[in-house]
Amino acid sequence: MDPALKKRIETLVASSPVFVFMKGSKLMPQCGFSNNVVQVLNALGIPYEAFDVLSDPEVRQGIKDYAHWPTVPQVYLKGEFLGGSDILIEMYNSGELRETIEVALAS
């Protein structure tokens, strides 16, 4: 991975305790999976920042290499990759997501 791109991605991820790379914006998700993540985080009342990968093809590809995860959206918690849409939904349904985020944000 290009060092400048890696640094840019790291800076984005570090810009908020909960950060989402997604298609579209928080107000206007552009795919169902991104919408799922927005709905889950909103339902929990979790503040987060997001980056629209459709606005930057370099970042869109770069995050796949960065996280070793082939799909978007990608959710990061305190700089660590948490998962995509399916993982977040599973964690939300089990109650694990709220607990994981609350513990991370409290530390």
Backbone as JSON Lines, residues from 0, in Angstrom:
{"i":0,"aa":"M","n":[0.85,-1.18,0.0],"ca":[0.0,0.0,0.0],"c":[0.89,1.24,0.0]}
{"i":1,"aa":"D","n":[0.48,2.21,-0.78],"ca":[1.19,3.48,-0.85],"c":[1.22,4.12,0.55]}
{"i":2,"aa":"P","n":[2.41,4.52,1.03],"ca":[2.51,5.09,2.38],"c":[1.64,6.34,2.59]}
{"i":3,"aa":"A","n":[1.52,7.17,1.57],"ca":[0.69,8.38,1.71],"c":[-0.78,8.0,1.87]}
{"i":4,"aa":"L","n":[-1.24,7.01,1.13],"ca":[-2.62,6.57,1.25],"c":[-2.85,5.92,2.61]}
{"i":5,"aa":"K","n":[-1.91,5.11,3.05],"ca":[-2.03,4.47,4.36],"c":[-2.14,5.53,5.45]}
{"i":6,"aa":"K","n":[-1.32,6.56,5.39],"ca":[-1.34,7.64,6.37],"c":[-2.69,8.37,6.33]}
{"i":7,"aa":"R","n":[-3.2,8.6,5.12],"ca":[-4.49,9.28,4.97],"c":[-5.61,8.46,5.62]}
{"i":8,"aa":"I","n":[-5.61,7.15,5.38],"ca":[-6.62,6.27,5.97],"c":[-6.48,6.26,7.48]}
{"i":9,"aa":"E","n":[-5.26,6.17,7.98],"ca":[-5.04,6.17,9.43],"c":[-5.52,7.48,10.06]}
{"i":10,"aa":"T","n":[-5.31,8.58,9.38],"ca":[-5.77,9.88,9.87],"c":[-7.29,9.93,9.93]}
{"i":11,"aa":"L","n":[-7.94,9.42,8.9],"ca":[-9.41,9.36,8.9],"c":[-9.93,8.5,10.05]}
{"i":12,"aa":"V","n":[-9.37,7.31,10.19],"ca":[-9.81,6.37,11.23],"c":[-9.61,6.98,12.62]}
{"i":13,"aa":"A","n":[-8.54,7.72,12.8],"ca":[-8.23,8.32,14.11],"c":[-9.05,9.58,14.39]}
{"i":14,"aa":"S","n":[-9.78,10.07,13.41],"ca":[-10.49,11.34,13.57],"c":[-11.73,11.23,14.46]}
{"i":15,"aa":"S","n":[-12.18,10.03,14.75],"ca":[-13.36,9.83,15.59],"c":[-13.27,8.47,16.27]}
{"i":16,"aa":"P","n":[-13.74,8.35,17.51],"ca":[-13.7,7.04,18.17],"c":[-14.45,5.96,17.39]}
{"i":17,"aa":"V","n":[-15.54,6.35,16.73],"ca":[-16.26,5.42,15.86],"c":[-16.24,6.04,14.46]}
{"i":18,"aa":"F","n":[-15.66,5.32,13.52],"ca":[-15.51,5.83,12.16],"c":[-15.99,4.79,11.17]}
{"i":19,"aa":"V","n":[-16.73,5.27,10.16],"ca":[-17.32,4.37,9.17],"c":[-16.91,4.8,7.77]}
{"i":20,"aa":"F","n":[-16.36,3.86,7.01],"ca":[-16.19,4.04,5.57],"c":[-17.43,3.44,4.95]}
{"i":21,"aa":"M","n":[-18.15,4.23,4.16],"ca":[-19.43,3.77,3.64],"c":[-19.67,4.35,2.25]}
{"i":22,"aa":"K","n":[-20.69,3.83,1.61],"ca":[-21.15,4.4,0.34],"c":[-22.24,5.41,0.66]}
{"i":23,"aa":"G","n":[-21.96,6.68,0.34],"ca":[-22.89,7.74,0.65],"c":[-22.52,8.41,1.96]}
{"i":24,"aa":"S","n":[-23.49,9.14,2.5],"ca":[-23.27,9.89,3.74],"c":[-24.19,9.35,4.84]}
{"i":25,"aa":"K","n":[-23.98,9.85,6.05],"ca":[-24.83,9.45,7.18],"c":[-26.29,9.81,6.9]}
{"i":26,"aa":"L","n":[-26.51,10.93,6.23],"ca":[-27.87,11.37,5.94],"c":[-28.44,10.72,4.68]}
{"i":27,"aa":"M","n":[-27.56,10.24,3.8],"ca":[-28.01,9.68,2.55],"c":[-27.14,8.48,2.14]}
{"i":28,"aa":"P","n":[-27.29,7.35,2.86],"ca":[-26.54,6.15,2.48],"c":[-26.9,5.73,1.05]}
{"i":29,"aa":"Q","n":[-25.89,5.26,0.32],"ca":[-26.1,4.92,-1.09],"c":[-26.15,3.41,-1.35]}
{"i":30,"aa":"C","n":[-26.19,2.61,-0.29],"ca":[-26.41,1.17,-0.48],"c":[-27.07,0.62,0.79]}
{"i":31,"aa":"G","n":[-27.7,-0.5,0.65],"ca":[-28.42,-1.09,1.78],"c":[-27.53,-1.45,2.95]}
{"i":32,"aa":"F","n":[-26.31,-1.93,2.66],"ca":[-25.41,-2.33,3.73],"c":[-24.94,-1.11,4.53]}
{"i":33,"aa":"S","n":[-24.62,-0.03,3.82],"ca":[-24.26,1.21,4.51],"c":[-25.43,1.74,5.32]}
{"i":34,"aa":"N","n":[-26.63,1.65,4.77],"ca":[-27.82,2.07,5.48],"c":[-28.02,1.25,6.75]}
{"i":35,"aa":"N","n":[-27.76,-0.05,6.69],"ca":[-27.88,-0.9,7.88],"c":[-26.98,-0.4,9.0]}
{"i":36,"aa":"V","n":[-25.73,-0.08,8.67],"ca":[-24.78,0.39,9.67],"c":[-25.24,1.72,10.26]}
{"i":37,"aa":"V","n":[-25.68,2.63,9.42],"ca":[-26.19,3.93,9.89],"c":[-27.36,3.71,10.84]}
{"i":38,"aa":"Q","n":[-28.28,2.86,10.47],"ca":[-29.47,2.61,11.31],"c":[-29.09,2.01,12.66]}
{"i":39,"aa":"V","n":[-28.15,1.07,12.66],"ca":[-27.71,0.44,13.92],"c":[-27.05,1.47,14.83]}
{"i":40,"aa":"L","n":[-26.1,2.23,14.29],"ca":[-25.41,3.22,15.11],"c":[-26.36,4.31,15.6]}
{"i":41,"aa":"N","n":[-27.28,4.73,14.74],"ca":[-28.27,5.73,15.16],"c":[-29.2,5.18,16.24]}
{"i":42,"aa":"A","n":[-29.59,3.93,16.11],"ca":[-30.47,3.31,17.11],"c":[-29.81,3.26,18.47]}
{"i":43,"aa":"L","n":[-28.49,3.1,18.49],"ca":[-27.75,3.06,19.75],"c":[-27.39,4.46,20.25]}
{"i":44,"aa":"G","n":[-27.62,5.46,19.41],"ca":[-27.27,6.82,19.8],"c":[-25.77,7.05,19.85]}
{"i":45,"aa":"I","n":[-25.04,6.31,19.05],"ca":[-23.58,6.39,19.04],"c":[-23.13,7.49,18.09]}
{"i":46,"aa":"P","n":[-22.36,8.46,18.58],"ca":[-21.81,9.47,17.67],"c":[-20.69,8.84,16.82]}
{"i":47,"aa":"Y","n":[-20.67,9.19,15.55],"ca":[-19.64,8.64,14.66],"c":[-19.43,9.59,13.49]}
{"i":48,"aa":"E","n":[-18.3,9.41,12.85],"ca":[-18.0,10.14,11.62],"c":[-17.94,9.13,10.49]}
{"i":49,"aa":"A","n":[-18.14,9.62,9.27],"ca":[-18.17,8.73,8.12],"c":[-17.46,9.37,6.93]}
{"i":50,"aa":"F","n":[-16.98,8.5,6.04],"ca":[-16.34,8.93,4.8],"c":[-17.03,8.22,3.65]}
{"i":51,"aa":"D","n":[-17.42,8.97,2.65],"ca":[-18.08,8.42,1.46],"c":[-17.03,7.9,0.49]}
{"i":52,"aa":"V","n":[-16.89,6.58,0.4],"ca":[-15.88,5.99,-0.48],"c":[-16.21,6.21,-1.96]}
{"i":53,"aa":"L","n":[-17.46,6.54,-2.27],"ca":[-17.81,6.81,-3.67],"c":[-17.17,8.11,-4.15]}
{"i":54,"aa":"S","n":[-16.76,8.96,-3.21],"ca":[-16.14,10.24,-3.57],"c":[-14.65,10.11,-3.85]}
{"i":55,"aa":"D","n":[-14.05,8.94,-3.54],"ca":[-12.62,8.78,-3.69],"c":[-12.26,7.32,-3.97]}
{"i":56,"aa":"P","n":[-12.06,6.97,-5.26],"ca":[-11.76,5.58,-5.62],"c":[-10.47,5.05,-4.97]}
{"i":57,"aa":"E","n":[-9.5,5.92,-4.73],"ca":[-8.24,5.49,-4.11],"c":[-8.49,5.0,-2.68]}
{"i":58,"aa":"V","n":[-9.27,5.76,-1.91],"ca":[-9.6,5.34,-0.55],"c":[-10.51,4.11,-0.59]}
{"i":59,"aa":"R","n":[-11.43,4.08,-1.52],"ca":[-12.35,2.93,-1.62],"c":[-11.59,1.62,-1.77]}
{"i":60,"aa":"Q","n":[-10.56,1.61,-2.61],"ca":[-9.75,0.41,-2.77],"c":[-8.78,0.25,-1.61]}
{"i":61,"aa":"G","n":[-8.22,1.35,-1.16],"ca":[-7.21,1.31,-0.12],"c":[-7.7,0.72,1.19]}
{"i":62,"aa":"I","n":[-8.94,1.02,1.57],"ca":[-9.44,0.49,2.84],"c":[-9.59,-1.03,2.8]}
{"i":63,"aa":"K","n":[-9.84,-1.56,1.63],"ca":[-9.94,-3.03,1.49],"c":[-8.6,-3.67,1.81]}
{"i":64,"aa":"D","n":[-7.53,-3.05,1.33],"ca":[-6.19,-3.55,1.61],"c":[-5.81,-3.27,3.07]}
{"i":65,"aa":"Y","n":[-6.15,-2.11,3.56],"ca":[-5.81,-1.67,4.91],"c":[-6.4,-2.62,5.96]}
{"i":66,"aa":"A","n":[-7.66,-2.95,5.8],"ca":[-8.36,-3.8,6.79],"c":[-8.32,-5.28,6.44]}
{"i":67,"aa":"H","n":[-7.82,-5.59,5.25],"ca":[-7.89,-6.98,4.76],"c":[-9.35,-7.45,4.78]}
{"i":68,"aa":"W","n":[-10.23,-6.55,4.35],"ca":[-11.67,-6.82,4.33],"c":[-12.19,-6.35,2.98]}
{"i":69,"aa":"P","n":[-12.84,-7.21,2.21],"ca":[-13.14,-6.89,0.82],"c":[-14.35,-6.0,0.55]}
{"i":70,"aa":"T","n":[-15.11,-5.68,1.58],"ca":[-16.37,-4.99,1.32],"c":[-16.5,-3.69,2.11]}
{"i":71,"aa":"V","n":[-17.46,-2.89,1.68],"ca":[-17.84,-1.64,2.33],"c":[-19.29,-1.81,2.74]}
{"i":72,"aa":"P","n":[-19.69,-1.36,3.9],"ca":[-19.01,-0.46,4.82],"c":[-18.0,-1.18,5.71]}
{"i":73,"aa":"Q","n":[-17.13,-0.36,6.3],"ca":[-16.18,-0.83,7.3],"c":[-16.3,0.09,8.5]}
{"i":74,"aa":"V","n":[-16.42,-0.52,9.68],"ca":[-16.58,0.24,10.91],"c":[-15.34,0.05,11.78]}
{"i":75,"aa":"Y","n":[-14.82,1.17,12.27],"ca":[-13.65,1.17,13.15],"c":[-14.04,1.71,14.5]}
{"i":76,"aa":"L","n":[-13.51,1.09,15.55],"ca":[-13.75,1.5,16.92],"c":[-12.41,1.78,17.58]}
{"i":77,"aa":"K","n":[-12.18,3.04,17.92],"ca":[-10.92,3.49,18.52],"c":[-9.72,3.0,17.7]}
{"i":78,"aa":"G","n":[-9.84,3.14,16.39],"ca":[-8.74,2.82,15.49],"c":[-8.63,1.37,15.05]}
{"i":79,"aa":"E","n":[-9.44,0.5,15.62],"ca":[-9.4,-0.92,15.28],"c":[-10.6,-1.29,14.41]}
{"i":80,"aa":"F","n":[-10.35,-2.11,13.39],"ca":[-11.43,-2.58,12.53],"c":[-12.39,-3.44,13.35]}
{"i":81,"aa":"L","n":[-13.68,-3.08,13.35],"ca":[-14.69,-3.82,14.09],"c":[-15.43,-4.79,13.17]}
{"i":82,"aa":"G","n":[-15.77,-4.35,11.96],"ca":[-16.46,-5.24,11.04],"c":[-17.28,-4.47,10.02]}
{"i":83,"aa":"G","n":[-18.02,-5.24,9.26],"ca":[-18.91,-4.67,8.25],"c":[-20.35,-4.77,8.69]}
{"i":84,"aa":"S","n":[-21.23,-4.65,7.75],"ca":[-22.67,-4.62,8.03],"c":[-23.16,-5.88,8.75]}
{"i":85,"aa":"D","n":[-22.82,-7.05,8.23],"ca":[-23.31,-8.29,8.83],"c":[-22.83,-8.47,10.27]}
{"i":86,"aa":"I","n":[-21.55,-8.16,10.5],"ca":[-20.99,-8.3,11.85],"c":[-21.67,-7.33,12.81]}
{"i":87,"aa":"L","n":[-21.86,-6.09,12.36],"ca":[-22.52,-5.11,13.23],"c":[-23.95,-5.52,13.56]}
{"i":88,"aa":"I","n":[-24.68,-6.03,12.58],"ca":[-26.06,-6.47,12.83],"c":[-26.08,-7.62,13.83]}
{"i":89,"aa":"E","n":[-25.17,-8.58,13.67],"ca":[-25.1,-9.71,14.62],"c":[-24.81,-9.2,16.03]}
{"i":90,"aa":"M","n":[-23.81,-8.3,16.13],"ca":[-23.44,-7.76,17.44],"c":[-24.58,-6.95,18.04]}
{"i":91,"aa":"Y","n":[-25.28,-6.2,17.22],"ca":[-26.41,-5.39,17.68],"c":[-27.51,-6.3,18.22]}
{"i":92,"aa":"N","n":[-27.86,-7.33,17.45],"ca":[-28.95,-8.23,17.84],"c":[-28.65,-8.98,19.12]}
{"i":93,"aa":"S","n":[-27.37,-9.28,19.37],"ca":[-27.0,-10.01,20.58],"c":[-26.79,-9.08,21.78]}
{"i":94,"aa":"G","n":[-26.75,-7.77,21.54],"ca":[-26.48,-6.82,22.62],"c":[-25.0,-6.54,22.81]}
{"i":95,"aa":"E","n":[-24.18,-7.28,22.1],"ca":[-22.72,-7.15,22.24],"c":[-22.21,-5.81,21.7]}
{"i":96,"aa":"L","n":[-22.84,-5.27,20.69],"ca":[-22.34,-4.05,20.08],"c":[-22.39,-2.88,21.05]}
{"i":97,"aa":"R","n":[-23.51,-2.68,21.71],"ca":[-23.64,-1.58,22.67],"c":[-22.56,-1.7,23.75]}
{"i":98,"aa":"E","n":[-22.42,-2.91,24.29],"ca":[-21.44,-3.13,25.36],"c":[-20.01,-2.88,24.87]}
{"i":99,"aa":"T","n":[-19.68,-3.41,23.71],"ca":[-18.34,-3.24,23.15],"c":[-18.01,-1.77,22.94]}
{"i":100,"aa":"I","n":[-18.96,-1.03,22.36],"ca":[-18.71,0.39,22.1],"c":[-18.65,1.18,23.4]}
{"i":101,"aa":"E","n":[-19.55,0.92,24.32],"ca":[-19.55,1.66,25.6],"c":[-18.26,1.43,26.37]}
{"i":102,"aa":"V","n":[-17.78,0.2,26.41],"ca":[-16.53,-0.1,27.11],"c":[-15.36,0.61,26.42]}
{"i":103,"aa":"A","n":[-15.31,0.54,25.1],"ca":[-14.21,1.18,24.36],"c":[-14.23,2.69,24.55]}
{"i":104,"aa":"L","n":[-15.4,3.3,24.51],"ca":[-15.48,4.76,24.64],"c":[-15.2,5.22,26.07]}
{"i":105,"aa":"A","n":[-15.43,4.35,27.04],"ca":[-15.18,4.71,28.44],"c":[-13.7,4.61,28.8]}
{"i":106,"aa":"S","n":[-12.94,3.87,28.01],"ca":[-11.52,3.66,28.37],"c":[-10.62,4.71,27.77]}
